[in-house]
Amino acid sequence: MIGIRQPRLLAIDDDVSSAELIVRVAERCRYEAFATSDSRGVLNLASALAPDVLSIDIRMPNLDANDLLILLANAKYAGKILIISGQDPEILEETRVKAISLGLNAPFALQKPIEIAQLRMTLLSDEVNAAA
């Protein structure tokens, strides 16, 4: 019998401990989860892993979220985008709105420090989990 594939999440954050925390929470929510701290190879990694959800930080060296969102839109990324950053709530929302304006599906923006219960509820929500 062929099983249904677990939803996949790729956490992109230059802070390795933040990316690993997102992965641990996602795994507890029954995601197959991966992390990278290098934003430059994200498109290749996303293509290889085919994640249902991308968790992205806003401020990263080499390629910030705004540039990454444009690349994802051009690549026709169809999964959900979860923005997680320590930026002000206004900047989080501006980034989420930009993603939507580019045709991307960005249902949530969460502020760091990450509240584990909130991240868990977000990953299990219908808006995110329907991606799988």
N, CA, C and O atoms as a GROMACS GRO file, in nm:
protein
  528
    1MET      N    1   0.083  -0.118   0.000
    1MET     CA    2   0.000   0.000   0.000
    1MET      C    3   0.088   0.124   0.000
    1MET      O    4   0.184   0.133   0.076
    2ILE      N    5   0.055   0.218  -0.084
    2ILE     CA    6   0.132   0.342  -0.092
    2ILE      C    7   0.072   0.443   0.006
    2ILE      O    8  -0.047   0.472   0.002
    3GLY      N    9   0.157   0.496   0.092
    3GLY     CA   10   0.110   0.592   0.191
    3GLY      C   11   0.102   0.733   0.135
    3GLY      O   12   0.161   0.765   0.031
    4ILE      N   13   0.031   0.814   0.204
    4ILE     CA   14   0.022   0.955   0.168
    4ILE      C   15   0.148   1.024   0.220
    4ILE      O   16   0.189   1.003   0.334
    5ARG      N   17   0.206   1.106   0.137
    5ARG     CA   18   0.329   1.177   0.175
    5ARG      C   19   0.299   1.279   0.284
    5ARG      O   20   0.200   1.352   0.279
    6GLN      N   21   0.388   1.283   0.382
    6GLN     CA   22   0.378   1.385   0.486
    6GLN      C   23   0.396   1.522   0.423
    6GLN      O   24   0.469   1.535   0.324
    7PRO      N   25   0.332   1.624   0.478
    7PRO     CA   26   0.362   1.759   0.427
    7PRO      C   27   0.508   1.792   0.457
    7PRO      O   28   0.564   1.747   0.557
    8ARG      N   29   0.568   1.872   0.371
    8ARG     CA   30   0.709   1.911   0.387
    8ARG      C   31   0.720   2.059   0.416
    8ARG      O   32   0.645   2.141   0.362
    9LEU      N   33   0.815   2.091   0.501
    9LEU     CA   34   0.844   2.230   0.535
    9LEU      C   35   0.993   2.253   0.519
    9LEU      O   36   1.075   2.169   0.557
   10LEU      N   37   1.027   2.368   0.461
   10LEU     CA   38   1.167   2.411   0.452
   10LEU      C   39   1.177   2.543   0.524
   10LEU      O   40   1.115   2.641   0.484
   11ALA      N   41   1.257   2.547   0.632
   11ALA     CA   42   1.280   2.668   0.710
   11ALA      C   43   1.406   2.736   0.658
   11ALA      O   44   1.513   2.676   0.653
   12ILE      N   45   1.392   2.864   0.620
   12ILE     CA   46   1.504   2.942   0.568
   12ILE      C   47   1.529   3.056   0.666
   12ILE      O   48   1.448   3.148   0.678
   13ASP      N   49   1.642   3.049   0.736
   13ASP     CA   50   1.673   3.150   0.837
   13ASP      C   51   1.823   3.152   0.858
   13ASP      O   52   1.884   3.047   0.878
   14ASP      N   53   1.884   3.270   0.853
   14ASP     CA   54   2.029   3.278   0.874
   14ASP      C   55   2.067   3.247   1.018
   14ASP      O   56   2.184   3.220   1.046
   15ASP      N   57   1.971   3.250   1.110
   15ASP     CA   58   1.994   3.210   1.249
   15ASP      C   59   1.964   3.060   1.258
   15ASP      O   60   1.849   3.018   1.259
   16VAL      N   61   2.070   2.980   1.264
   16VAL     CA   62   2.057   2.835   1.260
   16VAL      C   63   1.966   2.784   1.372
   16VAL      O   64   1.886   2.693   1.348
   17SER      N   65   1.978   2.840   1.492
   17SER     CA   66   1.897   2.790   1.604
   17SER      C   67   1.748   2.818   1.579
   17SER      O   68   1.664   2.737   1.617
   18SER      N   69   1.715   2.930   1.517
   18SER     CA   70   1.574   2.958   1.484
   18SER      C   71   1.522   2.860   1.380
   18SER      O   72   1.412   2.808   1.394
   19ALA      N   73   1.601   2.834   1.278
   19ALA     CA   74   1.561   2.738   1.174
   19ALA      C   75   1.543   2.599   1.234
   19ALA      O   76   1.448   2.529   1.199
   20GLU      N   77   1.633   2.559   1.323
   20GLU     CA   78   1.622   2.427   1.385
   20GLU      C   79   1.500   2.416   1.476
   20GLU      O   80   1.437   2.311   1.484
   21LEU      N   81   1.467   2.525   1.545
   21LEU     CA   82   1.348   2.526   1.630
   21LEU      C   83   1.221   2.508   1.545
   21LEU      O   84   1.132   2.431   1.581
   22ILE      N   85   1.215   2.579   1.433
   22ILE     CA   86   1.100   2.566   1.342
   22ILE      C   87   1.089   2.422   1.292
   22ILE      O   88   0.980   2.366   1.286
   23VAL      N   89   1.202   2.362   1.258
   23VAL     CA   90   1.203   2.223   1.211
   23VAL      C   91   1.152   2.129   1.320
   23VAL      O   92   1.070   2.041   1.293
   24ARG      N   93   1.201   2.145   1.443
   24ARG     CA   94   1.157   2.057   1.552
   24ARG      C   95   1.007   2.067   1.576
   24ARG      O   96   0.939   1.966   1.593
   25VAL      N   97   0.954   2.189   1.576
   25VAL     CA   98   0.810   2.208   1.596
   25VAL      C   99   0.733   2.146   1.478
   25VAL      O  100   0.632   2.079   1.499
   26ALA      N  101   0.780   2.169   1.357
   26ALA     CA  102   0.714   2.113   1.239
   26ALA      C  103   0.713   1.960   1.243
   26ALA      O  104   0.613   1.897   1.209
   27GLU      N  105   0.824   1.901   1.284
   27GLU     CA  106   0.830   1.755   1.292
   27GLU      C  107   0.728   1.701   1.394
   27GLU      O  108   0.668   1.596   1.372
   28ARG      N  109   0.711   1.773   1.503
   28ARG     CA  110   0.611   1.732   1.603
   28ARG      C  111   0.468   1.748   1.549
   28ARG      O  112   0.375   1.686   1.599
   29CYS      N  113   0.453   1.832   1.447
   29CYS     CA  114   0.323   1.851   1.381
   29CYS      C  115   0.309   1.758   1.261
   29CYS      O  116   0.220   1.775   1.177
   30ARG      N  117   0.396   1.658   1.254
   30ARG     CA  118   0.395   1.555   1.150
   30ARG      C  119   0.434   1.605   1.010
   30ARG      O  120   0.388   1.553   0.909
   31TYR      N  121   0.520   1.705   1.008
   31TYR     CA  122   0.579   1.749   0.882
   31TYR      C  123   0.712   1.678   0.866
   31TYR      O  124   0.777   1.642   0.964
   32GLU      N  125   0.752   1.660   0.743
   32GLU     CA  126   0.889   1.624   0.712
   32GLU      C  127   0.956   1.760   0.694
   32GLU      O  128   0.920   1.835   0.604
   33ALA      N  129   1.052   1.792   0.780
   33ALA     CA  130   1.103   1.929   0.784
   33ALA      C  131   1.253   1.936   0.762
   33ALA      O  132   1.328   1.848   0.803
   34PHE      N  133   1.294   2.044   0.697
   34PHE     CA  134   1.433   2.068   0.662
   34PHE      C  135   1.466   2.214   0.692
   34PHE      O  136   1.376   2.299   0.698
   35ALA      N  137   1.594   2.244   0.710
   35ALA     CA  138   1.636   2.381   0.738
   35ALA      C  139   1.758   2.417   0.655
   35ALA      O  140   1.840   2.332   0.622
   36THR      N  141   1.767   2.545   0.622
   36THR     CA  142   1.888   2.598   0.560
   36THR      C  143   1.912   2.738   0.613
   36THR      O  144   1.818   2.814   0.639
   37SER      N  145   2.038   2.772   0.628
   37SER     CA  146   2.073   2.907   0.670
   37SER      C  147   2.136   2.985   0.554
   37SER      O  148   2.177   3.100   0.571
   38ASP      N  149   2.141   2.924   0.437
   38ASP     CA  150   2.200   2.988   0.320
   38ASP      C  151   2.089   3.020   0.220
   38ASP      O  152   2.038   2.930   0.152
   39SER      N  153   2.052   3.145   0.211
   39SER     CA  154   1.941   3.186   0.125
   39SER      C  155   1.975   3.175  -0.024
   39SER      O  156   1.885   3.174  -0.108
   40ARG      N  157   2.105   3.167  -0.057
   40ARG     CA  158   2.144   3.166  -0.199
   40ARG      C  159   2.099   3.042  -0.274
   40ARG      O  160   2.068   3.049  -0.393
   41GLY      N  161   2.095   2.927  -0.206
   41GLY     CA  162   2.060   2.803  -0.274
   41GLY      C  163   1.916   2.760  -0.255
   41GLY      O  164   1.881   2.645  -0.283
   42VAL      N  165   1.833   2.852  -0.208
   42VAL     CA  166   1.696   2.816  -0.172
   42VAL      C  167   1.615   2.764  -0.290
   42VAL      O  168   1.543   2.665  -0.275
   43LEU      N  169   1.625   2.827  -0.406
   43LEU     CA  170   1.545   2.781  -0.519
   43LEU      C  171   1.580   2.638  -0.559
   43LEU      O  172   1.490   2.559  -0.587
   44ASN      N  173   1.707   2.605  -0.562
   44ASN     CA  174   1.748   2.469  -0.596
   44ASN      C  175   1.702   2.370  -0.489
   44ASN      O  176   1.654   2.261  -0.520
   45LEU      N  177   1.715   2.410  -0.363
   45LEU     CA  178   1.674   2.323  -0.254
   45LEU      C  179   1.522   2.304  -0.255
   45LEU      O  180   1.472   2.194  -0.236
   46ALA      N  181   1.450   2.413  -0.276
   46ALA     CA  182   1.303   2.405  -0.283
   46ALA      C  183   1.259   2.318  -0.400
   46ALA      O  184   1.162   2.242  -0.389
   47SER      N  185   1.328   2.328  -0.510
   47SER     CA  186   1.296   2.246  -0.626
   47SER      C  187   1.318   2.098  -0.595
   47SER      O  188   1.238   2.013  -0.634
   48ALA      N  189   1.427   2.068  -0.527
   48ALA     CA  190   1.459   1.930  -0.494
   48ALA      C  191   1.366   1.871  -0.388
   48ALA      O  192   1.325   1.756  -0.398
   49LEU      N  193   1.332   1.951  -0.287
   49LEU     CA  194   1.251   1.901  -0.176
   49LEU      C  195   1.100   1.911  -0.200
   49LEU      O  196   1.023   1.836  -0.140
   50ALA      N  197   1.059   2.003  -0.286
   50ALA     CA  198   0.917   2.030  -0.312
   50ALA      C  199   0.839   2.053  -0.182
   50ALA      O  200   0.742   1.982  -0.155
   51PRO      N  201   0.881   2.152  -0.101
   51PRO     CA  202   0.812   2.173   0.026
   51PRO      C  203   0.672   2.231   0.004
   51PRO      O  204   0.648   2.310  -0.087
   52ASP      N  205   0.580   2.189   0.091
   52ASP     CA  206   0.445   2.243   0.089
   52ASP      C  207   0.441   2.380   0.157
   52ASP      O  208   0.357   2.464   0.127
   53VAL      N  209   0.536   2.400   0.249
   53VAL     CA  210   0.544   2.524   0.325
   53VAL      C  211   0.689   2.570   0.329
   53VAL      O  212   0.780   2.492   0.357
   54LEU      N  213   0.709   2.699   0.301
   54LEU     CA  214   0.840   2.762   0.319
   54LEU      C  215   0.826   2.859   0.436
   54LEU      O  216   0.739   2.946   0.436
   55SER      N  217   0.913   2.845   0.533
   55SER     CA  218   0.920   2.941   0.643
   55SER      C  219   1.040   3.029   0.612
   55SER      O  220   1.153   2.980   0.600
   56ILE      N  221   1.016   3.160   0.599
   56ILE     CA  222   1.127   3.248   0.562
   56ILE      C  223   1.143   3.364   0.660
   56ILE      O  224   1.046   3.421   0.709
   57ASP      N  225   1.268   3.397   0.685
   57ASP     CA  226   1.305   3.514   0.764
   57ASP      C  227   1.308   3.633   0.668
   57ASP      O  228   1.322   3.615   0.547
   58ILE      N  229   1.295   3.753   0.721
   58ILE     CA  230   1.295   3.871   0.634
   58ILE      C  231   1.436   3.920   0.605
   58ILE      O  232   1.474   3.938   0.489
   59ARG      N  233   1.513   3.940   0.708
   59ARG     CA  234   1.648   3.994   0.691
   59ARG      C  235   1.750   3.881   0.693
   59ARG      O  236   1.776   3.819   0.796
   60MET      N  237   1.808   3.856   0.576
   60MET     CA  238   1.911   3.753   0.564
   60MET      C  239   2.024   3.808   0.478
   60MET      O  240   2.000   3.889   0.388
   61PRO      N  241   2.147   3.765   0.505
   61PRO     CA  242   2.256   3.807   0.418
   61PRO      C  243   2.242   3.743   0.280
   61PRO      O  244   2.179   3.638   0.266
   62ASN      N  245   2.297   3.804   0.182
   62ASN     CA  246   2.300   3.756   0.043
   62ASN      C  247   2.167   3.773  -0.030
   62ASN      O  248   2.166   3.823  -0.142
   63LEU      N  249   2.056   3.733   0.030
   63LEU     CA  250   1.927   3.737  -0.038
   63LEU      C  251   1.820   3.758   0.068
   63LEU      O  252   1.788   3.666   0.144
   64ASP      N  253   1.763   3.879   0.075
   64ASP     CA  254   1.661   3.903   0.177
   64ASP      C  255   1.526   3.853   0.128
   64ASP      O  256   1.512   3.810   0.013
   65ALA      N  257   1.426   3.859   0.214
   65ALA     CA  258   1.294   3.804   0.183
   65ALA      C  259   1.232   3.867   0.060
   65ALA      O  260   1.170   3.798  -0.021
   66ASN      N  261   1.247   3.998   0.042
   66ASN     CA  262   1.186   4.064  -0.073
   66ASN      C  263   1.241   4.008  -0.204
   66ASN      O  264   1.165   3.981  -0.297
   67ASP      N  265   1.372   3.992  -0.212
   67ASP     CA  266   1.434   3.933  -0.332
   67ASP      C  267   1.392   3.787  -0.349
   67ASP      O  268   1.364   3.742  -0.460
   68LEU      N  269   1.387   3.715  -0.237
   68LEU     CA  270   1.348   3.575  -0.241
   68LEU      C  271   1.203   3.559  -0.288
   68LEU      O  272   1.172   3.469  -0.366
   69LEU      N  273   1.115   3.646  -0.242
   69LEU     CA  274   0.975   3.639  -0.284
   69LEU      C  275   0.961   3.658  -0.435
   69LEU      O  276   0.882   3.590  -0.500
   70ILE      N  277   1.038   3.749  -0.490
   70ILE     CA  278   1.035   3.771  -0.636
   70ILE      C  279   1.082   3.645  -0.709
   70ILE      O  280   1.021   3.604  -0.808
   71LEU      N  281   1.191   3.585  -0.661
   71LEU     CA  282   1.242   3.463  -0.723
   71LEU      C  283   1.139   3.349  -0.713
   71LEU      O  284   1.120   3.274  -0.808
   72LEU      N  285   1.074   3.338  -0.597
   72LEU     CA  286   0.973   3.233  -0.579
   72LEU      C  287   0.854   3.255  -0.671
   72LEU      O  288   0.800   3.160  -0.728
   73ALA      N  289   0.813   3.381  -0.686
   73ALA     CA  290   0.701   3.412  -0.776
   73ALA      C  291   0.739   3.379  -0.920
   73ALA      O  292   0.659   3.320  -0.993
   74ASN      N  293   0.859   3.416  -0.960
   74ASN     CA  294   0.905   3.385  -1.097
   74ASN      C  295   0.915   3.234  -1.121
   74ASN      O  296   0.895   3.187  -1.232
   75ALA      N  297   0.948   3.159  -1.014
   75ALA     CA  298   0.958   3.014  -1.024
   75ALA      C  299   0.821   2.946  -1.009
   75ALA      O  300   0.810   2.824  -1.015
   76LYS      N  301   0.717   3.028  -0.989
   76LYS     CA  302   0.579   2.977  -0.975
   76LYS      C  303   0.565   2.882  -0.856
   76LYS      O  304   0.499   2.779  -0.866
   77TYR      N  305   0.628   2.917  -0.744
   77TYR     CA  306   0.616   2.837  -0.622
   77TYR      C  307   0.469   2.836  -0.579
   77TYR      O  308   0.408   2.941  -0.561
   78ALA      N  309   0.413   2.717  -0.562
   78ALA     CA  310   0.270   2.704  -0.534
   78ALA      C  311   0.238   2.672  -0.388
   78ALA      O  312   0.121   2.667  -0.351
   79GLY      N  313   0.341   2.650  -0.306
   79GLY     CA  314   0.316   2.617  -0.165
   79GLY      C  315   0.284   2.741  -0.083
   79GLY      O  316   0.272   2.852  -0.134
   80LYS      N  317   0.270   2.718   0.046
   80LYS     CA  318   0.242   2.827   0.140
   80LYS      C  319   0.372   2.888   0.188
   80LYS      O  320   0.475   2.820   0.196
   81ILE      N  321   0.367   3.016   0.220
   81ILE     CA  322   0.483   3.086   0.275
   81ILE      C  323   0.446   3.138   0.413
   81ILE      O  324   0.347   3.208   0.430
   82LEU      N  325   0.529   3.103   0.509
   82LEU     CA  326   0.512   3.146   0.646
   82LEU      C  327   0.629   3.239   0.678
   82LEU      O  328   0.744   3.195   0.680
   83ILE      N  329   0.600   3.365   0.702
   83ILE     CA  330   0.705   3.462   0.730
   83ILE      C  331   0.726   3.467   0.880
   83ILE      O  332   0.633   3.492   0.956
   84ILE      N  333   0.849   3.442   0.923
   84ILE     CA  334   0.885   3.444   1.065
   84ILE      C  335   1.007   3.531   1.081
   84ILE      O  336   1.114   3.499   1.029
   85SER      N  337   0.992   3.642   1.154
   85SER     CA  338   1.102   3.736   1.165
   85SER      C  339   1.092   3.818   1.293
   85SER      O  340   0.986   3.828   1.354
   86GLY      N  341   1.203   3.875   1.331
   86GLY     CA  342   1.207   3.962   1.448
   86GLY      C  343   1.175   4.107   1.413
   86GLY      O  344   1.185   4.194   1.499
   87GLN      N  345   1.138   4.133   1.291
   87GLN     CA  346   1.104   4.269   1.248
   87GLN      C  347   0.973   4.316   1.314
   87GLN      O  348   0.897   4.235   1.367
   88ASP      N  349   0.949   4.447   1.308
   88ASP     CA  350   0.826   4.503   1.363
   88ASP      C  351   0.705   4.441   1.294
   88ASP      O  352   0.713   4.402   1.178
   89PRO      N  353   0.592   4.433   1.364
   89PRO     CA  354   0.471   4.376   1.304
   89PRO      C  355   0.431   4.443   1.172
   89PRO      O  356   0.380   4.376   1.083
   90GLU      N  357   0.454   4.573   1.159
   90GLU     CA  358   0.420   4.641   1.035
   90GLU      C  359   0.503   4.589   0.918
   90GLU      O  360   0.451   4.571   0.807
   91ILE      N  361   0.630   4.565   0.943
   91ILE     CA  362   0.718   4.514   0.837
   91ILE      C  363   0.681   4.370   0.803
   91ILE      O  364   0.684   4.330   0.686
   92LEU      N  365   0.646   4.291   0.905
   92LEU     CA  366   0.600   4.155   0.880
   92LEU      C  367   0.478   4.156   0.788
   92LEU      O  368   0.472   4.081   0.691
   93GLU      N  369   0.382   4.242   0.819
   93GLU     CA  370   0.260   4.249   0.738
   93GLU      C  371   0.288   4.303   0.598
   93GLU      O  372   0.231   4.254   0.501
   94GLU      N  373   0.376   4.403   0.587
   94GLU     CA  374   0.413   4.456   0.454
   94GLU      C  375   0.476   4.346   0.368
   94GLU      O  376   0.447   4.337   0.249
   95THR      N  377   0.560   4.264   0.429
   95THR     CA  378   0.624   4.156   0.355
   95THR      C  379   0.522   4.051   0.314
   95THR      O  380   0.528   3.999   0.202
   96ARG      N  381   0.429   4.020   0.403
   96ARG     CA  382   0.324   3.923   0.370
   96ARG      C  383   0.237   3.975   0.256
   96ARG      O  384   0.204   3.900   0.164
   97VAL      N  385   0.200   4.103   0.262
   97VAL     CA  386   0.118   4.163   0.156
   97VAL      C  387   0.195   4.164   0.023
   97VAL      O  388   0.136   4.142  -0.082
   98LYS      N  389   0.326   4.190   0.029
   98LYS     CA  390   0.406   4.188  -0.093
   98LYS      C  391   0.404   4.048  -0.154
   98LYS      O  392   0.389   4.034  -0.276
   99ALA      N  393   0.418   3.946  -0.071
   99ALA     CA  394   0.414   3.808  -0.121
   99ALA      C  395   0.282   3.782  -0.191
   99ALA      O  396   0.279   3.723  -0.300
  100ILE      N  397   0.173   3.824  -0.131
  100ILE     CA  398   0.041   3.804  -0.190
  100ILE      C  399   0.028   3.879  -0.321
  100ILE      O  400  -0.028   3.828  -0.418
  101SER      N  401   0.081   4.002  -0.324
  101SER     CA  402   0.074   4.082  -0.447
  101SER      C  403   0.152   4.019  -0.562
  101SER      O  404   0.125   4.045  -0.679
  102LEU      N  405   0.251   3.935  -0.528
  102LEU     CA  406   0.330   3.865  -0.629
  102LEU      C  407   0.264   3.733  -0.671
  102LEU      O  408   0.318   3.659  -0.754
  103GLY      N  409   0.148   3.704  -0.613
  103GLY     CA  410   0.077   3.582  -0.648
  103GLY      C  411   0.112   3.464  -0.560
  103GLY      O  412   0.075   3.350  -0.591
  104LEU      N  413   0.184   3.489  -0.451
  104LEU     CA  414   0.222   3.382  -0.360
  104LEU      C  415   0.118   3.367  -0.250
  104LEU      O  416   0.043   3.461  -0.220
  105ASN      N  417   0.113   3.251  -0.189
  105ASN     CA  418   0.017   3.222  -0.083
  105ASN      C  419   0.088   3.236   0.052
  105ASN      O  420   0.162   3.147   0.093
  106ALA      N  421   0.066   3.349   0.119
  106ALA     CA  422   0.132   3.377   0.246
  106ALA      C  423   0.027   3.406   0.353
  106ALA      O  424  -0.003   3.522   0.381
  107PRO      N  425  -0.028   3.299   0.414
  107PRO     CA  426  -0.138   3.319   0.507
  107PRO      C  427  -0.100   3.376   0.643
  107PRO      O  428  -0.184   3.433   0.712
  108PHE      N  429   0.027   3.362   0.683
  108PHE     CA  430   0.065   3.405   0.818
  108PHE      C  431   0.201   3.472   0.822
  108PHE      O  432   0.289   3.444   0.740
  109ALA      N  433   0.216   3.562   0.919
  109ALA     CA  434   0.346   3.622   0.952
  109ALA      C  435   0.356   3.618   1.104
  109ALA      O  436   0.269   3.671   1.174
  110LEU      N  437   0.462   3.557   1.155
  110LEU     CA  438   0.483   3.545   1.299
  110LEU      C  439   0.608   3.619   1.340
  110LEU      O  440   0.706   3.625   1.266
  111GLN      N  441   0.603   3.676   1.460
  111GLN     CA  442   0.716   3.753   1.508
  111GLN      C  443   0.804   3.669   1.600
  111GLN      O  444   0.756   3.590   1.680
  112LYS      N  445   0.936   3.690   1.586
  112LYS     CA  446   1.032   3.630   1.678
  112LYS      C  447   1.040   3.717   1.803
  112LYS      O  448   1.017   3.838   1.792
  113PRO      N  449   1.071   3.664   1.919
  113PRO     CA  450   1.100   3.523   1.940
  113PRO      C  451   0.975   3.438   1.917
  113PRO      O  452   0.863   3.477   1.950
  114ILE      N  453   0.998   3.322   1.860
  114ILE     CA  454   0.889   3.233   1.822
  114ILE      C  455   0.823   3.176   1.946
  114ILE      O  456   0.889   3.123   2.036
  115GLU      N  457   0.691   3.188   1.950
  115GLU     CA  458   0.614   3.121   2.055
  115GLU      C  459   0.576   2.984   2.001
  115GLU      O  460   0.504   2.973   1.902
  116ILE      N  461   0.626   2.880   2.064
  116ILE     CA  462   0.610   2.744   2.013
  116ILE      C  463   0.462   2.708   1.995
  116ILE      O  464   0.425   2.649   1.894
  117ALA      N  465   0.379   2.742   2.092
  117ALA     CA  466   0.237   2.708   2.081
  117ALA      C  467   0.173   2.777   1.961
  117ALA      O  468   0.091   2.717   1.891
  118GLN      N  469   0.209   2.902   1.936
  118GLN     CA  470   0.154   2.975   1.822
  118GLN      C  471   0.203   2.915   1.690
  118GLN      O  472   0.125   2.902   1.596
  119LEU      N  473   0.330   2.878   1.684
  119LEU     CA  474   0.383   2.815   1.563
  119LEU      C  475   0.314   2.681   1.539
  119LEU      O  476   0.278   2.648   1.426
  120ARG      N  477   0.295   2.604   1.644
  120ARG     CA  478   0.228   2.474   1.632
  120ARG      C  479   0.085   2.494   1.579
  120ARG      O  480   0.042   2.425   1.487
  121MET      N  481   0.011   2.588   1.638
  121MET     CA  482  -0.126   2.615   1.592
  121MET      C  483  -0.128   2.660   1.447
  121MET      O  484  -0.217   2.622   1.371
  122THR      N  485  -0.030   2.740   1.407
  122THR     CA  486  -0.022   2.788   1.269
  122THR      C  487   0.003   2.673   1.173
  122THR      O  488  -0.062   2.662   1.070
  123LEU      N  489   0.098   2.586   1.208
  123LEU     CA  490   0.131   2.474   1.119
  123LEU      C  491   0.017   2.374   1.109
  123LEU      O  492   0.004   2.305   1.007
  124LEU      N  493  -0.064   2.365   1.210
  124LEU     CA  494  -0.177   2.273   1.208
  124LEU      C  495  -0.306   2.336   1.156
  124LEU      O  496  -0.406   2.267   1.140
  125SER      N  497  -0.303   2.467   1.131
  125SER     CA  498  -0.423   2.537   1.086
  125SER      C  499  -0.462   2.493   0.944
  125SER      O  500  -0.379   2.448   0.865
  126ASP      N  501  -0.588   2.506   0.915
  126ASP     CA  502  -0.637   2.470   0.782
  126ASP      C  503  -0.570   2.552   0.672
  126ASP      O  504  -0.546   2.500   0.563
  127GLU      N  505  -0.541   2.680   0.700
  127GLU     CA  506  -0.482   2.767   0.599
  127GLU      C  507  -0.344   2.718   0.555
  127GLU      O  508  -0.306   2.734   0.439
  128VAL      N  509  -0.269   2.659   0.648
  128VAL     CA  510  -0.136   2.609   0.615
  128VAL      C  511  -0.140   2.461   0.580
  128VAL      O  512  -0.082   2.418   0.480
  129ASN      N  513  -0.209   2.385   0.661
  129ASN     CA  514  -0.210   2.240   0.645
  129ASN      C  515  -0.279   2.194   0.519
  129ASN      O  516  -0.253   2.083   0.472
  130ALA      N  517  -0.366   2.276   0.461
  130ALA     CA  518  -0.434   2.238   0.338
  130ALA      C  519  -0.336   2.229   0.221
  130ALA      O  520  -0.370   2.177   0.115
  131ALA      N  521  -0.214   2.279   0.241
  131ALA     CA  522  -0.113   2.272   0.135
  131ALA      C  523  -0.071   2.129   0.108
  131ALA      O  524  -0.026   2.096  -0.002
  132ALA      N  525  -0.085   2.045   0.208
  132ALA     CA  526  -0.031   1.910   0.195
  132ALA      C  527  -0.116   1.820   0.117
  132ALA      O  528  -0.082   1.703   0.099
   0.00000   0.00000   0.00000
